[in-house]
């Protein structure tokens, strides 16, 4: 029987962790929902706090379908922000690289001094 007791204990522990994860997910979704007013958010928080099992069940029935959509939208916004930041940082390095290439072309005689200055002004205006 000790092995069965261990199994039951592990099962209860797993269910407890899953319950905590579900509770945190519901609270996070309530607070990140832009379509809920402050009063509605307060209602859901109190409902889930006072009657946790019933509150989570009702929340999942009523608003569970759009939880995934809000999560995906948040991840896409984070991805766009990260990509914009990477592009911004990469352009700083590319401006310097482009100036070096333009200087090399001028030194090789491919570009005249006037063409070099015009291209240099264009690169610096973009930065």
Secondary structure in CASP SS format (residue, H / E / C, confidence):
PFRMAT SS
TARGET T0000
AUTHOR 0000-0000-0000
METHOD secondary structure of the structure
MODEL  1
X C 1.00
X H 1.00
X H 1.00
X H 1.00
X H 1.00
X H 1.00
X H 1.00
X H 1.00
X H 1.00
X H 1.00
X H 1.00
X H 1.00
X H 1.00
X H 1.00
X H 1.00
X H 1.00
X H 1.00
X H 1.00
X H 1.00
X H 1.00
X H 1.00
X H 1.00
X H 1.00
X H 1.00
X H 1.00
X H 1.00
X H 1.00
X H 1.00
X H 1.00
X H 1.00
X H 1.00
X H 1.00
X C 1.00
X C 1.00
X C 1.00
X C 1.00
X C 1.00
X H 1.00
X H 1.00
X H 1.00
X H 1.00
X H 1.00
X H 1.00
X H 1.00
X H 1.00
X H 1.00
X H 1.00
X H 1.00
X H 1.00
X H 1.00
X C 1.00
X H 1.00
X H 1.00
X H 1.00
X H 1.00
X H 1.00
X H 1.00
X H 1.00
X H 1.00
X H 1.00
X H 1.00
X H 1.00
X H 1.00
X H 1.00
X H 1.00
X H 1.00
X H 1.00
X H 1.00
X H 1.00
X H 1.00
X H 1.00
X H 1.00
X H 1.00
X H 1.00
X H 1.00
X H 1.00
X H 1.00
X H 1.00
X H 1.00
X H 1.00
X H 1.00
X H 1.00
X H 1.00
X H 1.00
X H 1.00
X H 1.00
X H 1.00
X H 1.00
X H 1.00
X H 1.00
X H 1.00
X H 1.00
X H 1.00
X H 1.00
X H 1.00
X H 1.00
X H 1.00
X H 1.00
X H 1.00
X H 1.00
X H 1.00
X H 1.00
X H 1.00
X H 1.00
X H 1.00
X H 1.00
X H 1.00
X C 1.00
X C 1.00
X C 1.00
X C 1.00
X C 1.00
X H 1.00
X H 1.00
X H 1.00
X H 1.00
X H 1.00
X H 1.00
X H 1.00
X H 1.00
X H 1.00
X H 1.00
X H 1.00
X H 1.00
X H 1.00
X H 1.00
X C 1.00
END
